[in-house]
Amino acid sequence: MSLSLRIRLSMMMFLQYAIWGAWAPVLYTYLRGPLGFTEGQSSWIFSALWLASIVAPFLGGQIVDRWLPTQYFLAGAQFVGGILLLLTVKQTGFPRMMLFMSLYCLLYAPTLALTNSLAFHHLDDADKQFGGIRVWGTIGWIAIGWILSGWRSGYLLLKAADKQGDCLILAAVASLVMGVFCLFLPHTPPKKETESPWAFLEALRLLKIRDFAVFMAICFVVTTELQFYYMPTPQFLQDLGVSPAAVPATMTIAQIAELFTMALLLPLLLPRLGVRRCLAIGVIAWPIRYILFAIGKPLWLVKASLALHGLGFTFFFVVSQIYVDRVAPKDIRASVQSLLTLITIGFGNFFGTKFTGLILGAFKKGDQTQWTRVFIVPCLLTFACAVAFLIWFRDAGENVPAEEGAGPEAEGASPSEELARAEEAASEAEAPPADVEP
């Protein structure tokens, strides 16, 4: 991989996650505080991205797999998205805020999968190189968090009151820059010469394979529990004594840990442990953190436990993306990445947002939240998911015994290969018997 390509892909990831990192950690507090929205209204707006991730990713994957070069789709979506964010800043009522945030998220949601698929398309060895590219997304998230804290503290001259929607303004600027930058990304054309014109239907067919379906099911459950980090943590930290201005920078502890985990641990451990064990490591980091959140003291230990989120994110989300790229046929790579986005960021985060809101409401007395009881719930569920990965999921790249009656070629088969073999066998079974001469 050339230096020029590495720089462009790294900058793409930097801007992609700087946009999201500008508003995601603090939007819920902004909606509940300065705008005065109810908990239900805030959860609906916060879940706009999750709803969009149910609708939009397959459309984006279909477009770039079959009709339009990926870099042009990304450029248009990000530039128009930046304009919509600037309009969102001006909204103070729930209906219009929900409308503009939803329109923006419909454009941003597909780009989460498509930046991954574009990077994978141009990498020579994804297992070794993707972590070094994707880590720049983490750096972007960290950088924008510190910029926001600096802006709120007055260190950047342009001090902004929280009620002015500073997090959305920063996201809009980053999105407009990303829109222009995408025009300079490497050309990534669609694959039009294929048997099926509908890439998203081909991606759905992979769910017929047991291990791929198990993988997606556990990913769904895991992401429902991650909203217990994203939604209440800013308020939780403030209740423990962290100042509102310091919250964005404090929460970047998770991304700083993610940076080192992605750059150093992932390339070292993934080839040795395989996908299954790395996914389990990623998931088990979260119940440990939730236990420390539930204890709630000392404050330094709670802050330090944010690093476990970075470890979990790398070994769960990044390894998941690598696994999906490994098993996806090349002509539907973007659509299979979009399927992962649909299951996790879409369905998982949406139902997780509603579930988290329900638990927060159930364990609240007056204005006080019973944080210990709140965090015990995701602790138990994420621990169960880690065990489920070890028991029921088989990585196609692991050396596992072939099933009884299967030939040696069945060992280590990818989901796409298993699906092709299964359909070929079914076709042969349905074919009429050949004539037998006497």
LUMNU-369838 format. One record per residue (C-alpha): x, y, z; residue in one letter. Coordinates in steps of 0.5 Angstrom, whole numbers, padded with zeros to 4 digits, always signed. Layout:
BEGIN
XYZA/...
***
This chain:
BEGIN
+0000+0000+0000M/+0003+0007-0002S/+0004+0012+0003L/-0001+0017-0001S/-0006+0012-0001L/-0005+0010+0007R/-0006+0018+0008I/-0012+0019+0004R/-0015+0013+0008L/-0013+0015+0015S/-0016+0022+0014M/-0022+0019+0011M/-0023+0015+0018M/-0021+0021+0022F/-0026+0026+0019L/-0032+0020+0019Q/-0031+0019+0026Y/-0030+0026+0028A/-0037+0028+0026I/-0040+0023+0030W/-0035+0024+0036G/-0037+0032+0036A/-0045+0030+0038W/-0046+0023+0040A/-0042+0023+0047P/-0046+0030+0049V/-0052+0031+0045L/-0057+0027+0050Y/-0055+0032+0056T/-0056+0038+0051Y/-0063+0036+0049L/-0065+0034+0056R/-0061+0041+0059G/-0062+0047+0055P/-0067+0045+0050L/-0071+0042+0056G/-0074+0036+0052F/-0077+0030+0056T/-0073+0024+0057E/-0078+0020+0052G/-0077+0026+0047Q/-0069+0026+0048S/-0069+0018+0047S/-0072+0019+0040W/-0068+0024+0038I/-0062+0021+0040F/-0064+0014+0037S/-0065+0018+0030A/-0058+0015+0028L/-0061+0008+0030W/-0067+0009+0026L/-0063+0011+0020A/-0059+0005+0020S/-0065+0001+0019I/-0067+0004+0013V/-0061+0007+0010A/-0055+0002+0010P/-0058-0003+0005F/-0059+0003+0000L/-0052+0006+0000G/-0049-0001+0000G/-0054-0003-0006Q/-0052+0004-0010I/-0044+0003-0009V/-0044-0004-0010D/-0048-0004-0017R/-0049+0004-0019W/-0044+0009-0017L/-0037+0010-0015P/-0036+0010-0007T/-0032+0016-0006Q/-0038+0020-0010Y/-0043+0017-0006F/-0039+0019+0001L/-0038+0026-0002A/-0045+0028-0003G/-0048+0025+0003A/-0043+0028+0008Q/-0043+0035+0004F/-0051+0035+0004V/-0051+0032+0011G/-0047+0038+0014G/-0052+0043+0011I/-0057+0039+0015L/-0053+0040+0021L/-0053+0047+0021L/-0060+0047+0020L/-0061+0043+0026T/-0058+0047+0030V/-0063+0053+0030K/-0069+0048+0032Q/-0071+0048+0039T/-0078+0045+0039G/-0078+0037+0039F/-0082+0036+0032P/-0077+0040+0028R/-0071+0038+0032M/-0073+0030+0030M/-0075+0032+0023L/-0068+0035+0021F/-0064+0030+0026M/-0067+0024+0022S/-0066+0027+0015L/-0059+0028+0017Y/-0058+0021+0020C/-0061+0018+0013L/-0055+0021+0010L/-0050+0019+0015Y/-0052+0012+0017A/-0049+0009+0010P/-0043+0012+0011T/-0041+0008+0017L/-0041+0002+0013A/-0038+0005+0006L/-0032+0008+0009T/-0030+0001+0012N/-0032-0002+0005S/-0028+0003+0001L/-0022+0002+0006A/-0022-0006+0005F/-0023-0005-0002H/-0016-0002-0003H/-0012-0006+0003L/-0007-0011+0001D/-0008-0015+0008D/-0014-0013+0012A/-0012-0017+0018D/-0006-0013+0019K/-0007-0006+0015Q/-0014-0005+0017F/-0013-0003+0025G/-0007+0002+0023G/-0012+0006+0018I/-0018+0005+0023R/-0015+0008+0029V/-0015+0015+0025W/-0022+0015+0026G/-0021+0014+0034T/-0016+0020+0034I/-0021+0024+0030G/-0026+0022+0036W/-0021+0024+0041I/-0019+0031+0037A/-0026+0033+0037I/-0028+0032+0044G/-0022+0036+0046W/-0024+0041+0041I/-0031+0041+0044L/-0028+0042+0051S/-0023+0047+0049G/-0029+0051+0046W/-0034+0051+0052R/-0028+0053+0057S/-0026+0059+0053G/-0019+0057+0051Y/-0021+0057+0043L/-0023+0064+0043L/-0030+0063+0040L/-0033+0061+0047K/-0040+0058+0046A/-0046+0057+0051A/-0049+0050+0051D/-0055+0052+0049K/-0052+0054+0042Q/-0051+0047+0040G/-0044+0047+0039D/-0043+0040+0039C/-0048+0040+0032L/-0044+0046+0029I/-0037+0042+0030L/-0040+0036+0027A/-0043+0040+0021A/-0036+0044+0020V/-0033+0037+0020A/-0038+0034+0015S/-0037+0039+0010L/-0030+0038+0010V/-0031+0031+0009M/-0036+0032+0003G/-0030+0036+0000V/-0025+0031+0002F/-0028+0025-0001C/-0027+0027-0008L/-0020+0026-0007F/-0021+0019-0005L/-0018+0013-0009P/-0023+0011-0015H/-0028+0005-0012T/-0032+0003-0018P/-0039-0001-0017P/-0038-0008-0020K/-0044-0008-0025K/-0042-0015-0029E/-0045-0020-0024T/-0051-0025-0024E/-0055-0021-0019S/-0057-0014-0019P/-0059-0014-0012W/-0053-0014-0008A/-0057-0013-0001F/-0061-0019-0003L/-0055-0023-0004E/-0052-0020+0003A/-0058-0023+0007L/-0057-0030+0004R/-0051-0031+0008L/-0056-0031+0014L/-0058-0038+0012K/-0051-0040+0015I/-0051-0042+0022R/-0045-0039+0024D/-0046-0032+0021F/-0053-0032+0024A/-0050-0034+0031V/-0045-0028+0030F/-0050-0023+0028M/-0055-0025+0033A/-0050-0024+0039I/-0048-0018+0036C/-0055-0015+0036F/-0056-0017+0044V/-0049-0014+0045V/-0050-0007+0042T/-0057-0006+0045T/-0053-0006+0052E/-0048-0001+0049L/-0053+0005+0050Q/-0052+0004+0058F/-0045+0007+0056Y/-0047+0012+0051Y/-0053+0015+0054M/-0053+0016+0061P/-0045+0017+0062T/-0045+0024+0061P/-0050+0025+0067Q/-0047+0020+0071F/-0040+0023+0071L/-0043+0030+0073Q/-0047+0026+0079D/-0040+0024+0081L/-0037+0031+0081G/-0034+0032+0074V/-0036+0039+0071S/-0040+0039+0065P/-0034+0042+0061A/-0030+0037+0063A/-0034+0031+0061V/-0033+0031+0053P/-0025+0031+0055A/-0026+0026+0060T/-0030+0021+0056M/-0024+0021+0051T/-0020+0016+0056I/-0024+0011+0052A/-0022+0013+0045Q/-0015+0014+0048I/-0015+0007+0050A/-0018+0005+0044E/-0012+0008+0040L/-0007+0004+0043F/-0011-0003+0043T/-0012-0002+0036M/-0005+0000+0034A/-0001-0005+0038L/-0006-0011+0041L/-0010-0012+0035L/-0005-0014+0030P/-0001-0018+0035L/-0007-0022+0038L/-0012-0023+0032L/-0008-0028+0028P/-0006-0032+0034R/-0013-0032+0038L/-0018-0032+0032G/-0024-0028+0031V/-0028-0032+0036R/-0024-0031+0042R/-0022-0024+0040C/-0030-0022+0040L/-0030-0025+0047A/-0025-0021+0050I/-0028-0015+0047G/-0035-0017+0050V/-0032-0019+0057I/-0029-0012+0058A/-0036-0008+0058W/-0039-0012+0064P/-0032-0011+0068I/-0033-0003+0067R/-0041-0004+0068Y/-0039-0007+0075I/-0034-0001+0077L/-0040+0004+0074F/-0044+0000+0079A/-0040+0001+0085I/-0039+0008+0083G/-0032+0010+0087K/-0027+0012+0088P/-0028+0017+0082L/-0021+0016+0079W/-0022+0008+0078L/-0029+0010+0075V/-0025+0015+0070K/-0020+0009+0069A/-0025+0004+0067S/-0027+0008+0061L/-0021+0005+0058A/-0025-0002+0058L/-0030+0001+0053H/-0024+0003+0048G/-0021-0005+0049L/-0028-0007+0048G/-0030-0003+0042F/-0023-0005+0038T/-0024-0013+0040F/-0032-0013+0038F/-0033-0008+0033F/-0027-0007+0029V/-0026-0015+0029V/-0033-0016+0027S/-0032-0011+0021Q/-0025-0015+0019I/-0029-0022+0020Y/-0035-0019+0015V/-0030-0017+0010D/-0027-0024+0010R/-0033-0028+0009V/-0036-0023+0004A/-0036-0024-0003P/-0032-0019-0007K/-0038-0016-0011D/-0043-0015-0005I/-0037-0013+0000R/-0041-0006+0002A/-0048-0009+0002S/-0045-0014+0008V/-0042-0009+0012Q/-0048-0005+0011S/-0052-0011+0014L/-0047-0011+0020L/-0049-0004+0021T/-0056-0005+0020L/-0056-0011+0026I/-0052-0007+0030T/-0052+0001+0029I/-0059+0000+0027G/-0063-0005+0030F/-0059-0006+0036G/-0058+0001+0038N/-0065+0003+0037F/-0068-0003+0041F/-0062-0001+0046G/-0064+0006+0047T/-0071+0005+0048K/-0069-0001+0053F/-0064+0004+0057T/-0069+0009+0057G/-0074+0004+0060L/-0069+0002+0066I/-0067+0009+0067L/-0074+0011+0069G/-0075+0005+0073A/-0069+0006+0077F/-0070+0013+0079K/-0073+0016+0085K/-0075+0024+0084G/-0069+0027+0081D/-0064+0022+0083Q/-0062+0016+0079T/-0060+0009+0082Q/-0054+0008+0078W/-0052+0002+0082T/-0058-0002+0080R/-0058+0001+0073V/-0051-0001+0071F/-0052-0008+0074I/-0057-0010+0068V/-0052-0009+0062P/-0047-0012+0066C/-0051-0019+0067L/-0053-0019+0059L/-0046-0017+0056T/-0043-0023+0060F/-0048-0028+0058A/-0046-0025+0051C/-0038-0026+0052A/-0040-0034+0054V/-0045-0035+0048A/-0039-0033+0043F/-0034-0038+0046L/-0040-0043+0046I/-0044-0042+0040W/-0040-0038+0035F/-0035-0042+0030R/-0030-0037+0026D/-0029-0040+0019A/-0021-0039+0020G/-0020-0043+0026E/-0018-0050+0026N/-0024-0054+0028V/-0026-0061+0026P/-0030-0062+0021A/-0038-0064+0022E/-0039-0072+0022E/-0040-0074+0015G/-0037-0068+0012A/-0031-0068+0008G/-0024-0065+0010P/-0026-0059+0005E/-0031-0057+0010A/-0026-0055+0015E/-0025-0047+0016G/-0030-0046+0010A/-0033-0039+0010S/-0040-0037+0010P/-0040-0036+0003S/-0037-0042+0001E/-0042-0046+0006E/-0048-0043+0003L/-0045-0044-0004A/-0044-0052-0003R/-0051-0052+0001A/-0055-0049-0005E/-0051-0054-0010E/-0053-0060-0006A/-0060-0058-0005A/-0060-0057-0013S/-0057-0064-0014E/-0062-0067-0009A/-0068-0063-0013E/-0066-0065-0020A/-0069-0071-0023P/-0065-0078-0023P/-0061-0080-0029A/-0064-0085-0034D/-0061-0092-0032V/-0060-0097-0038E/-0062-0104-0037P/
***
